[in-house]
Amino acid sequence: MTPLCVALIVGAIVSTLPGCVVWEIRDDLRKSNEQLTDVKQALDKANGALDKANADLETANQRLDKVEVGLTRLDKTNAAIDTTNRSLDTLQRQLAALESIDKSLGHLDQHLAAVRKTIGSIDSMIPFMDLGGGPDDTGVATAAPAPPPPGDGGPAADKPLGEQVAIDAATQGPRRDAIEGVWIERAYSKAPGEAHWYLVLLSDGTFYERNEPADEQDIRGKWTRNGGQLRLVPEAPIADRSSTDASGKEVLEEGPPPPEEYKVLLCTNRVLVLEFEESVIVLGRP
């Protein structure tokens, strides 16, 4: 049925009813409409509260996600801290072992210093033997003798070994190079027995040498040593020297000989072994 038919039927029914019933029906309809309005408002409030609850729930979920991420980072940090603690424990054990080794090396240094001093004394008492008790060719200072134990007296009685070595080095002044002094040729592998060479190396960097019978007078100059290299540089003209030019003609020149470069193979208190132009020269103390 169409809405128009329904309206006509309702109107016909209403027209047949008494007037008071119509008014009652109207009043009931108004009350129903008012109640429906109240229900609608209540539903709107409920929907607003529900939307707010959903928004709060979303915010809470986001915060929970952040908390979960933070907990994950905290777990990783705790794992890293545990690894660091284990590494520190291992390092502490290694440091303890190194301290023990350091103490053992200190005792060994003292023992070797005493042995070296004994060898030096024996070497000085037996001049025809070279036991290697003198300074070596490395230029490193010899170890200082061990200080007396605490309670035995003396200024070093209560000082650590390292401090006493530093005090001894400061009071003894600059260390003398083992290569300084007077050297005389003992053997020459290139031309044995043909020349007699002596070499004097002074502490101020000056040297004197003569190679008999090749040199008619002493050669003077400056010497330097760089590790295992010895360099002799003459200072002034010595004598006329002859050379041959490209055409084969002999030419006389006046001036110092060129610098001489030697390789130090061995240097002790009594023996100096040099290498020069693939030959070996053995020098000794006079």
C-alpha positions in Angstrom: 0.0 0.0 0.0 1.2 3.4 -0.8 1.7 6.1 1.9 -1.2 8.1 0.5 -3.6 5.1 1.1 -2.3 4.6 4.6 -2.8 8.3 5.4 -6.4 8.2 4.1 -7.2 5.1 6.1 -5.7 6.6 9.3 -7.6 9.9 8.6 -10.9 8.0 8.2 -10.3 6.1 11.4 -9.4 9.2 13.3 -12.5 11.1 12.0 -14.7 8.4 13.4 -13.1 8.6 16.9 -14.3 10.9 19.6 -12.3 14.2 20.0 -10.7 13.3 23.4 -9.2 10.1 22.1 -7.6 12.0 19.3 -6.0 14.4 21.6 -4.7 11.6 23.8 -3.2 9.9 20.9 -1.5 13.2 19.9 -0.2 13.7 23.4 1.2 10.2 23.4 2.9 10.7 20.1 4.5 13.9 21.4 5.8 12.1 24.5 7.1 9.3 22.3 8.9 11.9 20.1 10.4 13.6 23.2 11.6 10.2 24.5 13.1 9.4 21.1 14.9 12.7 21.2 16.2 11.9 24.6 17.3 8.5 23.5 19.0 10.0 20.4 20.9 12.5 22.6 21.9 9.7 24.9 23.1 7.7 22.0 25.1 10.7 20.7 26.8 11.1 24.1 27.5 7.4 24.1 29.0 7.5 20.6 31.1 10.5 21.6 32.4 8.7 24.7 33.1 5.6 22.6 35.1 7.7 20.1 37.1 9.2 22.9 37.7 5.8 24.4 38.9 4.6 21.0 41.3 7.6 20.7 42.6 6.9 24.2 43.1 3.3 23.4 45.1 4.2 20.2 47.3 6.5 22.2 47.8 3.8 24.8 48.8 1.3 22.0 51.3 3.8 20.6 52.8 4.3 24.1 53.0 0.5 24.5 54.8 0.2 21.2 57.3 2.8 22.4 57.8 1.0 25.7 58.3 -2.3 23.8 61.0 -0.6 21.6 62.6 0.8 24.7 62.6 -2.6 26.4 64.2 -4.1 23.3 67.0 -1.5 23.4 67.4 -2.1 27.1 67.9 -5.8 26.5 70.6 -5.1 23.9 72.3 -2.6 26.2 72.3 -5.2 29.0 73.8 -7.8 26.7 76.5 -5.3 25.6 77.2 -4.5 29.3 77.5 -8.3 30.0 80.0 -8.6 27.1 82.0 -5.6 28.4 82.1 -7.0 31.9 83.4 -10.4 30.6 86.0 -8.5 28.6 87.1 -6.5 31.6 87.4 -9.7 33.7 89.6 -11.2 31.0 91.7 -8.0 30.8 92.2 -7.9 34.6 93.5 -11.5 34.5 95.9 -10.6 31.7 97.1 -7.5 33.6 97.7 -9.6 36.6 99.8 -12.0 34.5 101.7 -9.1 33.0 102.5 -7.7 36.4 104.0 -11.0 37.4 106.0 -11.1 34.1 107.2 -7.5 34.8 108.4 -8.5 38.2 110.2 -11.5 36.7 111.8 -9.3 34.1 113.0 -6.8 36.7 114.7 -9.6 38.6 116.2 -10.9 35.3 117.5 -7.4 34.5 119.3 -7.2 37.9 120.8 -10.7 37.4 122.0 -9.9 33.9 123.5 -6.6 35.0 125.5 -8.5 37.7 126.6 -11.1 35.1 127.6 -8.3 32.6 129.6 -6.6 35.3 131.4 -9.8 36.2 132.2 -10.5 32.5 133.5 -6.9 32.2 135.8 -7.5 35.2 137.1 -10.7 33.7 137.6 -9.1 30.3 139.7 -6.3 31.8 141.8 -8.8 33.8 142.6 -11.0 30.7 143.8 -8.6 27.9 144.4 -11.2 25.3 140.8 -12.4 25.3 137.7 -10.5 24.2 134.6 -11.8 26.1 132.3 -9.1 24.8 131.9 -7.4 28.1 132.2 -3.9 26.7 129.6 -1.7 25.0 128.0 -3.2 21.9 127.4 -1.6 18.5 123.8 -0.8 19.2 124.6 2.3 21.2 122.3 1.3 24.1 123.6 2.1 27.5 124.5 -0.9 29.7 122.2 -1.8 32.6 122.9 -0.2 35.9 123.9 -2.5 38.7 121.2 -3.6 41.0 120.6 -1.3 44.0 121.1 -2.8 47.5 117.9 -4.3 49.0 115.9 -2.0 51.4 117.5 -1.9 54.8 121.1 -2.5 53.7 121.9 1.2 53.8 123.0 3.6 51.0 121.0 6.3 49.1 119.4 3.7 46.8 118.2 1.5 49.6 114.6 2.7 49.5 114.4 3.7 45.8 112.8 1.6 43.0 115.1 0.1 40.4 113.9 2.3 37.6 114.3 5.5 39.6 117.8 4.5 40.7 118.8 3.8 37.0 117.5 7.2 36.0 119.5 8.9 38.8 122.7 7.0 37.8 122.2 7.9 34.1 121.8 11.6 35.0 124.9 11.6 37.3 127.2 9.7 34.9 126.7 12.2 32.1 126.7 11.4 28.3 127.5 7.8 27.4 130.8 7.3 25.5 130.3 5.7 22.1 131.9 2.2 22.0 133.6 3.0 18.7 135.6 6.0 20.1 139.4 5.5 20.7 142.5 4.2 18.8 142.2 1.4 16.4 145.0 -0.5 14.5 144.5 -2.7 11.5 144.9 -6.4 12.2 143.7 -8.0 9.0 142.3 -6.8 5.6 140.6 -9.4 3.4 141.1 -7.5 0.2 144.8 -6.8 0.4 146.3 -8.6 3.4 149.7 -7.5 4.6 150.1 -4.6 2.1 149.1 -1.7 4.3 149.1 -0.8 8.0 146.1 1.4 8.9 145.5 3.2 12.1 142.4 5.2 13.0 141.8 7.5 15.9 138.2 8.5 16.6 137.8 11.3 19.2 134.8 12.2 21.2 134.5 15.7 19.6 133.8 14.1 16.2 137.3 14.5 14.9 139.3 11.6 13.4 142.9 11.0 12.4 144.0 8.2 10.1 147.0 7.0 8.0 147.2 4.1 5.6 150.9 3.3 5.2 152.6 3.4 2.8 149.7 4.9 0.7 149.4 8.1 2.9 152.4 10.3 3.4 150.8 12.2 6.3 147.9 12.0 8.7 144.4 12.6 7.3 142.2 14.7 9.6 138.5 15.2 9.3 135.1 14.7 10.9 133.5 11.3 11.6 129.8 10.5 12.2 128.1 7.2 13.1 124.5 6.5 12.2 123.6 3.1 13.6 125.7 0.6 11.7 127.2 3.2 9.3 130.6 5.0 9.9 131.4 8.0 7.7 134.8 9.7 7.5 134.9 13.1 5.8 138.3 14.8 5.4 138.4 18.5 6.2 141.2 20.1 4.1 143.3 19.3 1.0 145.8 16.6 1.7 148.0 16.2 -1.4 148.0 16.0 -5.1 146.0 13.0 -6.3 146.2 11.6 -9.8 143.2 10.4 -11.8 142.5 9.4 -15.4 140.0 11.3 -17.6 137.8 9.9 -20.3 140.6 10.1 -22.9 143.0 8.1 -20.7 145.2 11.0 -19.8 146.5 11.3 -16.2 145.3 14.4 -14.4 146.6 15.7 -11.1 144.1 17.1 -8.6 144.6 18.7 -5.3 142.0 18.2 -2.6 140.8 15.8 0.0 139.8 12.3 -0.9 136.1 11.6 -1.1 134.2 10.6 2.0 134.6 7.0 3.1 131.6 4.9 4.0 132.1 1.9 6.3 129.6 -0.6 7.6 130.1 -1.6 11.2 129.9 -5.3 11.5 131.1 -5.7 15.1 132.2 -3.4 17.8 133.4 -4.4 21.3 135.9 -3.1 23.8 138.9 -4.5 21.8 137.6 -5.5 18.3 136.2 -3.3 15.5 135.2 -5.1 12.3 134.3 -2.9 9.2 133.1 -3.6 5.8 134.4 -1.4 2.9 133.8 -2.1 -0.8 132.9 -5.8 -0.2 136.0 -6.3 1.9 136.4 -6.8 5.6 138.8 -4.9 7.8 139.6 -6.1 11.3 140.9 -3.5 13.8 142.0 -3.8 17.4 143.1 -1.7 20.3 146.9 -1.1 20.5 
